[in-house]
Amino acid sequence: MRRSAFLPTLLLVLIFLGAKFVLARPFLHQFSDLCKFIAISAEDVAIAILSGVTAALALRLTADRRRLHQSVWITFLTIATLSAVYAVANVGVFHAIGYSLNARMFSLVGRFSDFRSSLVAHCGLGLTIGMILAALAIPLASLRRWKLRMPPLFTIILLTAAALWTGYGLALRAHAEPDAWMRRAGKNPHREILGTWIARLVADRRIDIAGPFQPSDLDDFRPAINWSRPPLPQFSPPPRNVIVVVLESTAARYLSLYGAPYDTTPHLIDESRHAMVYDRFYANVGFTYRSAVPLMHSLYPGLPWRYRSDVGPEMPAGLAGVLKDRGYRTAFLAAANPEWEAMDWIAQTAGFAEIIGPEQLGGPRASSWGVEDRALVDGLLRWIDARGNQPFYALAWTDQTHDPYTLTADTPVIQFIDESKTPHGDMMNRYLNAVRQVDAQLARLFDGLRARNLADDTLVVLTGDHGEAFGDLHDVVSHGSGLFDECVRVPMLLWNPRLFHGEHVPKVGAHVDINPTIAHLMNIDSPSTWQGASLFSPDHPGRAYMLCDLSGYQFAVADGQYKYVLHATEGIERLYDFAADATEQHDLAPARQDVAARLRARVTAFVHAEETFLSPPAAGGATKSRSP
């Protein structure tokens, strides 16, 4: 007896639609918003129907061959069941990371177990029940008692409705911004993971960024040693010790220190009286483990098709290696697992003699990622106490401001925002509380230095590894998928009560400038392998170059009052005037084509310079990337 794929296919379509409806629910405030739901579910409907039609044809062709017919039927039911469960699970995955899993993500996540807490936080009881029901629905629909015989006309009507839904939805998605939530959410999770693996194996993923640039544009990427470094008598004698604190996923936009309307950093505001604060400072890349390269090695991160930490032993020593050769104790301390994507190896090649992770720090676990930030501060102070009279350099990386934004039991929860008025209001409120929590731990660090009489002789550099977005300004969530300021603009403070007195600096800078700045301040020569420039250098260009690749290849440059973003995958450019539009709401690229063209040339020069490092340079000033 021939099996029918109609009912399992219909259930698969409904499960796909239900999963995407849950995903879109935070954005559905009025009836007209249902267009968003159609847009993000169009690809799912098409793939479910295509799967069902394929199964129906296969069943028809094998109707006279009983065993083969049964094998096709079981295969179809198994694939449909797994697809239904994964469609529901993808809701939690998408909320956790801002996009569906793909081959790129699997290549980045070497230790998937570390990611468990973020995933569990977004897969609550409702999603768990949904996955169980999805797992049961398809097999139950296959029972003979539920056999349905649909009139051909009804089948044609359903297929026509599905085609209209798909066509209209895909058209809506095509007109959305390239890094918009609608585009990311609209990808079918099954097609995304399979398609990206195939593309990774067989497709040529290179992007051409061709265009003229001035030879002088390449000067921005010359070695740090070639920038002028006049003496700094106002900072004499230089500090003896250095601590770099990297705040995980911390955007300047959400800090009251930077004018945010949320009281997130009362202690940093107080300590800024003893600091030099940089008002426009950027991460060179939008996610953690690639930010480690400019922070530790003073090198630009590379290009999306080949990052610098992929070049293996060619990575030169960073500030840790320079200071270790001068007799310093050096350590990289991480509240999260330092083995995440070989960050421990990056630290070792940079010259850190000790790698201290959650197991060595001790203290309560905050999540599967690592321990509480309190344990990081305690461990750092213990390490300092063990130094004797030896100068030290430590880089300490926090964690609790990373999704799922865990709070310790004694942290009072503040209702910073009306969660109902922001698409991801609950996440954003937890995040703001986590930022205030780490602010309290920073106060403990500064107080600990004072108690040890080390404050005047220790330089503390404070920054974030990248930002974080919640859809409150732009249609971007999490990090790594956009270059708006909330994604890449980070805090930057130089703290020392003896040297700094609350100065604010408007100059644009980036992570790659941190090591040359510290070396200049300490009157140490920068190695010829470093890039970036001291922020105290009078000829520092006042520019920052950035990239990300989780929503296509994107590059940006912040130059004075302007910020230019090139979405190379989509061929779209944007231009913002920071002085008049600090939240990047008005794209000036069409009206200021002269400025956009000039900054596009600078971005082209940036990609060309990185390509020169990674492979033989292309001729004629045009940049052509290579496939990974």
C-alpha positions in Angstrom: 0.0 0.0 0.0 1.5 3.3 -1.1 2.3 5.8 1.6 1.3 9.5 1.4 3.7 12.3 2.3 0.9 14.9 2.5 0.1 15.0 6.3 3.8 14.8 7.5 4.6 17.6 5.0 1.7 19.7 6.2 2.8 19.2 9.8 6.4 20.1 8.9 5.2 23.3 7.4 3.2 24.2 10.5 6.1 23.4 12.8 8.5 25.5 10.7 5.9 28.4 10.8 5.4 28.0 14.5 9.1 28.1 15.3 9.6 31.3 13.2 6.5 32.8 14.8 8.1 32.4 18.2 11.3 33.9 16.8 9.4 36.9 15.4 7.1 37.4 18.4 9.2 40.2 20.1 8.9 42.2 16.8 5.1 41.7 16.2 3.5 44.7 17.8 0.7 45.3 15.3 -1.1 43.6 12.5 1.2 45.1 9.8 4.2 43.5 11.5 2.9 40.2 10.2 4.9 41.0 7.0 8.0 40.4 9.0 6.7 36.9 9.9 6.0 36.1 6.3 9.5 37.4 5.3 11.4 35.2 7.8 9.3 32.1 7.2 9.3 32.2 3.4 12.4 30.1 2.9 11.1 27.5 5.5 7.8 27.1 3.7 9.6 26.6 0.4 12.0 24.0 1.8 9.3 22.1 3.6 7.1 21.9 0.5 10.1 21.0 -1.7 11.0 18.2 0.8 7.4 16.9 0.8 7.1 17.0 -3.0 10.4 15.2 -3.4 9.2 12.5 -0.9 5.9 12.2 -2.7 7.6 11.6 -6.1 10.0 9.1 -4.6 7.1 7.2 -2.9 5.2 7.2 -6.2 8.2 5.8 -8.1 8.8 3.1 -5.6 5.2 2.1 -5.1 5.7 -1.3 -6.8 8.8 -2.1 -4.9 7.7 -2.8 -1.3 11.0 -2.8 0.5 12.4 0.2 -1.3 9.1 2.0 -0.8 9.3 1.4 2.9 12.9 2.6 3.1 12.0 5.8 1.3 9.1 6.3 3.7 11.3 5.7 6.9 14.0 8.0 5.5 11.5 10.7 4.8 10.0 10.4 8.3 13.4 10.4 10.0 14.6 13.5 8.1 11.3 15.3 8.7 11.3 14.5 12.4 14.9 15.7 12.9 14.2 18.8 10.8 11.1 19.6 12.9 13.1 19.2 16.2 16.0 21.4 14.9 13.6 24.1 13.7 12.3 24.5 17.2 15.8 24.2 18.7 17.0 26.9 16.3 14.8 29.5 18.1 17.0 29.1 21.2 20.2 29.1 19.1 19.2 32.2 17.3 18.3 34.1 20.5 21.6 33.0 22.0 23.9 34.1 19.1 21.8 36.2 16.8 21.9 33.9 13.8 21.5 30.2 12.9 24.3 27.7 13.2 26.5 27.5 10.1 29.8 26.0 9.0 31.6 29.2 10.0 30.2 28.9 13.6 31.2 25.3 13.9 34.7 26.2 12.8 34.9 28.9 15.4 33.5 26.9 18.3 36.2 24.5 19.2 34.7 23.8 22.6 31.0 23.7 22.1 30.4 22.7 25.8 31.5 26.2 26.9 28.6 27.5 25.0 26.1 25.4 26.9 24.9 28.1 29.4 24.1 30.6 26.6 22.1 28.0 24.8 20.2 26.7 27.9 19.3 30.3 28.9 17.4 30.7 25.6 15.9 27.2 25.5 13.4 27.3 28.4 10.7 24.9 29.3 8.5 26.1 26.4 11.1 25.3 23.7 11.9 22.0 25.4 8.2 21.0 25.2 8.1 22.2 21.7 11.0 20.0 20.7 9.4 17.0 22.3 6.1 17.6 20.5 7.9 18.2 17.2 9.7 14.9 17.7 6.3 13.1 18.3 4.2 14.9 15.7 5.7 13.5 12.5 5.8 9.9 13.5 2.2 10.1 14.8 1.1 11.6 11.5 2.5 8.6 9.7 0.2 6.2 11.4 -2.2 4.5 9.0 -5.3 5.6 11.0 -4.5 9.2 10.1 -4.3 8.6 6.4 -5.8 11.5 4.4 -6.8 11.6 0.8 -6.9 15.2 -0.3 -8.8 16.3 -3.5 -6.3 17.4 -6.2 -7.9 20.9 -6.2 -7.2 21.3 -2.5 -3.6 20.3 -3.0 -3.2 22.8 -5.8 -4.7 25.5 -3.7 -2.2 24.8 -0.8 0.8 24.7 -3.2 -0.3 28.0 -4.8 -0.7 29.6 -1.3 2.7 28.3 -0.4 4.3 29.7 -3.6 2.7 33.1 -3.0 3.8 33.1 0.6 7.3 32.2 -0.4 7.6 34.7 -3.3 6.2 37.6 -1.2 8.3 36.8 1.8 11.5 36.5 -0.2 10.8 39.8 -1.9 10.4 41.5 1.4 13.6 39.9 2.7 15.5 41.0 -0.4 14.6 44.7 0.3 15.8 44.6 4.0 19.1 46.0 5.0 21.9 43.5 4.5 22.7 43.1 8.2 19.1 43.3 9.3 17.5 40.9 11.7 15.0 39.9 9.1 17.7 38.7 6.8 19.4 36.6 9.4 16.2 35.2 10.9 14.8 34.5 7.4 17.5 31.8 6.7 16.2 28.3 7.0 18.4 26.7 9.6 18.7 23.4 7.8 19.6 25.0 4.5 22.0 27.4 6.3 24.0 24.7 8.0 24.1 22.4 4.9 24.7 25.1 2.4 27.5 26.8 4.3 29.3 23.5 4.7 29.1 22.8 1.0 30.2 26.3 0.2 33.1 26.0 2.6 34.2 22.9 0.8 33.7 23.7 -2.9 32.8 27.4 -3.4 35.2 30.3 -4.1 34.3 32.7 -1.3 36.6 35.5 -2.3 35.3 39.1 -2.4 36.8 41.7 -4.8 37.2 45.1 -3.3 38.7 46.9 -6.2 39.2 50.6 -6.6 41.9 53.3 -6.5 43.5 54.5 -3.3 46.4 56.9 -2.7 49.8 55.4 -1.9 49.8 57.6 1.3 46.7 55.7 2.5 49.0 52.8 3.2 50.9 54.9 5.8 48.2 54.1 8.3 49.4 50.5 8.4 53.1 51.1 8.7 54.9 49.6 11.7 54.4 51.3 15.1 58.1 52.0 15.3 57.8 54.4 12.3 55.4 56.8 14.1 56.8 59.7 15.9 57.3 59.2 19.6 58.3 62.5 21.3 59.2 62.3 25.0 56.4 62.6 27.5 57.8 64.6 30.4 54.3 65.1 31.8 54.1 61.4 32.5 57.5 61.1 34.1 58.5 58.9 35.8 56.5 56.3 33.9 54.5 53.6 35.8 56.4 50.5 36.7 53.6 47.9 36.4 50.8 47.4 33.8 47.4 45.8 34.0 45.1 45.6 30.9 41.5 44.7 31.8 39.4 43.6 28.9 35.6 43.8 29.6 33.8 41.1 27.7 31.1 42.3 25.3 31.1 45.8 26.7 29.9 48.6 24.5 30.6 52.2 25.3 27.0 53.0 24.4 25.7 51.3 27.6 28.1 52.9 30.1 27.0 55.9 32.1 30.7 56.9 31.9 30.0 57.6 28.2 26.7 59.4 28.8 24.3 56.4 28.7 21.0 57.0 30.4 21.6 53.9 32.5 23.4 54.1 35.8 25.7 51.2 35.0 29.2 52.5 35.9 29.1 54.7 39.0 32.5 53.5 40.2 34.1 54.1 36.8 32.7 57.6 36.8 34.3 58.1 40.1 37.6 56.6 39.1 37.7 58.6 35.8 39.0 61.5 37.9 42.3 59.5 37.9 42.1 58.5 34.3 42.4 59.6 30.7 39.2 58.7 28.9 39.1 58.2 25.1 35.7 59.1 23.8 35.7 57.3 20.4 37.6 54.1 20.7 37.0 50.9 18.6 37.5 47.2 18.5 39.2 46.3 15.3 37.0 43.2 14.9 33.5 42.3 16.3 34.1 39.1 18.2 36.3 37.9 21.1 39.0 35.6 19.9 40.0 37.7 17.0 40.1 40.8 19.2 42.9 39.0 21.1 45.2 39.6 18.2 45.3 43.4 18.2 45.1 43.4 22.0 48.0 41.0 22.6 50.1 41.3 19.4 49.4 44.8 18.2 48.4 43.5 14.8 45.3 44.1 12.7 43.2 40.9 12.8 43.6 40.0 9.2 40.7 39.4 6.7 37.5 37.4 7.0 38.8 34.8 4.6 42.1 34.4 6.5 42.8 35.8 10.0 46.2 36.5 11.3 46.0 33.9 14.1 45.5 31.4 11.3 49.1 31.9 10.1 50.5 29.9 13.0 54.0 30.4 14.2 54.5 33.6 12.2 52.6 35.5 15.0 55.2 37.9 16.6 55.6 38.6 20.3 53.4 41.3 21.8 53.8 43.6 24.8 54.0 40.6 27.1 57.1 39.3 25.3 58.8 42.7 25.3 58.2 43.2 29.0 59.1 39.6 29.8 62.5 40.1 28.2 62.9 43.1 30.5 62.4 41.0 33.6 58.7 41.4 34.1 56.3 38.7 35.4 53.6 38.3 32.8 50.2 36.5 33.0 47.0 36.2 31.0 44.1 35.7 33.3 40.7 34.8 32.0 37.4 34.3 33.8 36.2 32.2 30.9 38.0 29.1 29.5 41.2 30.3 27.9 41.2 27.3 25.6 38.2 28.8 23.8 39.4 28.9 20.2 43.0 28.6 21.3 43.1 32.0 23.0 45.7 30.4 25.4 47.9 29.7 22.3 47.5 33.3 21.1 48.5 34.5 24.6 51.5 32.2 24.7 52.8 33.4 21.3 52.3 37.0 22.5 54.8 36.2 25.3 52.6 35.6 28.4 54.5 33.3 30.8 51.5 32.2 32.8 48.0 31.3 31.5 45.5 31.4 34.4 41.9 30.2 33.7 38.8 29.3 35.8 40.3 26.2 37.3 43.3 28.1 38.7 41.2 31.1 39.7 38.8 29.1 41.7 35.6 30.6 43.0 32.0 30.0 42.0 31.1 29.2 38.4 29.0 31.9 36.7 28.1 29.7 33.7 29.5 27.0 31.5 31.8 29.8 30.1 33.7 30.3 33.4 33.8 31.7 36.9 32.5 34.9 38.4 34.4 38.2 37.7 34.9 38.5 41.4 37.1 35.4 41.2 39.1 37.0 38.4 39.8 40.1 40.5 40.7 38.0 43.5 43.0 35.8 41.4 44.7 38.9 39.9 45.3 40.4 43.3 46.7 37.1 44.6 49.0 36.9 41.6 50.2 40.5 42.2 50.9 39.7 45.9 53.1 36.8 44.9 55.4 38.9 42.7 57.9 40.0 45.4 59.6 43.2 44.1 59.4 42.2 40.4 57.5 44.4 38.0 54.5 42.8 36.4 52.2 43.0 33.4 48.9 41.2 33.5 46.0 41.0 31.0 42.7 40.1 32.7 39.6 39.2 30.7 36.2 39.3 32.4 33.2 37.2 31.4 29.9 37.9 33.1 28.9 40.5 30.6 28.8 37.8 27.9 25.5 36.2 27.1 23.7 34.8 29.2 24.7 37.8 31.4 24.7 35.9 34.7 24.4 37.8 38.0 25.8 36.7 41.3 23.4 36.0 44.1 24.2 39.2 46.0 23.8 41.5 43.0 20.7 43.7 43.4 18.7 43.6 40.1 17.8 47.1 38.8 15.0 47.6 36.3 17.0 49.8 33.9 14.5 49.7 31.0 10.9 49.0 30.2 11.4 45.5 28.8 8.2 45.6 26.8 9.4 48.5 24.7 12.6 46.8 23.4 12.5 43.7 21.2 15.1 42.0 23.5 14.3 44.0 26.6 14.8 41.1 29.0 18.3 40.3 27.6 19.2 44.0 27.6 18.1 44.5 31.2 20.2 41.5 32.4 23.1 42.8 30.4 22.9 46.3 31.9 22.9 44.7 35.4 25.9 42.6 34.4 27.7 45.8 33.4 27.0 47.4 36.7 28.1 44.2 38.4 31.5 44.2 36.7 31.8 48.0 37.5 31.7 47.0 41.2 34.5 44.4 40.6 36.6 47.1 39.0 36.2 49.2 42.1 37.6 46.3 44.1 40.6 46.1 41.8 41.3 49.8 42.1 40.9 49.7 45.9 43.1 46.6 46.0 45.9 48.5 44.2 45.6 51.4 46.7 45.6 49.1 49.7 48.9 47.6 48.4 50.4 51.1 47.7 50.6 50.3 44.0 48.1 52.7 42.5 50.6 55.5 41.7 53.0 53.0 40.2 50.6 50.9 38.1 49.0 51.8 34.8 45.6 50.2 34.4 44.3 50.1 30.8 40.6 49.4 30.5 38.8 48.5 27.3 36.1 46.1 25.9 36.8 43.3 23.4 33.8 44.3 21.3 30.3 45.7 21.8 26.9 44.2 22.1 23.6 45.0 20.4 19.9 44.4 21.4 18.0 45.8 18.4 17.2 49.0 20.3 19.0 51.3 17.7 19.4 49.1 14.7 18.2 45.8 13.5 21.2 44.0 14.9 21.5 41.7 17.9 24.5 40.3 19.8 27.9 40.9 18.1 30.0 40.0 15.1 27.2 40.7 12.6 27.4 44.5 12.3 29.7 47.5 12.6 27.3 50.0 14.2 28.8 51.7 17.2 27.0 49.6 19.7 28.7 46.5 18.1 32.3 47.9 18.0 32.7 51.1 20.0 34.2 50.2 23.3 35.5 52.0 26.4 39.1 53.0 26.7 40.7 54.4 29.9 44.3 54.9 31.0 44.1 54.9 34.8 46.8 56.1 37.2 46.1 58.6 40.0 49.6 60.2 39.7 49.5 60.7 36.0 45.9 61.4 34.9 43.3 63.8 36.2 40.1 63.2 34.3 41.2 64.2 30.8 38.8 63.3 27.9 40.4 62.8 24.5 38.2 63.0 21.3 40.8 61.3 19.1 39.7 58.2 17.4 41.7 55.1 18.2 41.5 51.3 18.2 42.8 48.1 19.9 45.8 48.0 17.7 47.0 51.2 19.2 47.0 50.0 22.8 50.4 48.3 23.0 52.3 51.1 21.2 50.6 53.6 23.6 51.7 51.7 26.7 55.2 51.3 25.3 55.4 55.0 24.5 54.1 55.9 28.0 56.7 53.5 29.6 59.5 54.9 27.3 60.0 51.6 25.6 60.6 51.2 21.9 57.9 49.4 19.9 59.1 46.3 18.0 59.2 46.6 14.2 56.5 43.8 14.0 53.8 45.9 15.7 51.2 47.9 13.9 49.1 50.7 15.3 50.4 54.0 16.7 50.8 55.5 20.1 47.7 57.6 21.0 50.2 60.1 22.3 51.9 60.4 18.9 51.3 63.8 17.3 50.9 62.2 13.9 48.5 59.4 15.0 46.0 59.4 12.1 42.9 59.6 14.3 41.4 56.7 12.4 40.2 53.2 13.3 39.6 50.3 10.9 37.1 47.5 11.7 35.7 44.4 10.2 33.2 41.6 10.9 32.0 38.6 8.9 29.0 36.9 10.6 26.5 38.7 8.3 28.6 38.9 5.2 32.0 40.6 4.9 31.9 44.1 6.3 34.6 46.7 6.7 34.6 50.1 8.3 36.7 53.1 9.0 36.1 55.8 11.6 37.8 59.0 10.5 37.3 62.2 12.5 33.6 63.0 12.6 32.7 60.4 9.9 32.3 56.6 9.9 32.1 54.7 6.7 30.8 51.1 6.4 31.2 48.9 3.4 29.2 45.7 3.2 31.4 44.1 0.6 29.2 41.0 0.2 26.2 43.0 -0.7 28.0 45.9 -2.4 26.3 48.4 -0.1 28.0 51.4 1.6 26.9 53.7 4.4 28.2 57.0 5.8 27.5 58.5 9.2 28.4 61.9 10.7 29.1 61.2 14.3 29.1 64.8 15.3 25.5 65.3 14.1 24.2 61.7 14.3 25.9 59.8 17.2 23.4 56.9 16.9 23.9 56.4 13.2 20.4 56.8 12.1 21.0 58.8 8.9 23.0 57.4 6.0 24.8 60.2 4.2 26.5 58.1 1.5 24.1 59.1 -1.3 24.3 62.8 -0.4 28.1 63.0 0.4 29.5 60.8 -2.3 32.8 62.7 -2.1 33.4 61.7 1.5 32.1 58.2 0.9 34.5 57.7 -2.0 37.5 59.0 0.0 36.7 56.7 2.9 36.0 53.8 0.6 39.6 54.3 -0.7 40.9 54.1 2.8 39.0 50.8 3.4 40.4 49.5 0.1 43.9 50.4 1.3 43.3 48.6 4.6 42.2 45.4 2.9 45.1 45.7 0.4 47.6 46.1 3.4 46.2 43.0 5.1 46.3 41.1 1.9 49.9 42.1 1.4 50.8 40.6 4.8 48.8 37.4 4.2 49.7 36.7 0.6 51.6 38.3 -2.4 50.2 41.8 -3.1 47.8 42.3 -6.0 48.9 44.6 -8.8 47.5 48.0 -9.6 46.1 49.0 -6.2 43.1 46.6 -6.6 42.4 44.2 -3.8 41.4 40.6 -4.6 40.9 38.3 -1.7 41.7 34.6 -1.7 39.5 31.7 -0.9 40.3 30.2 2.5 
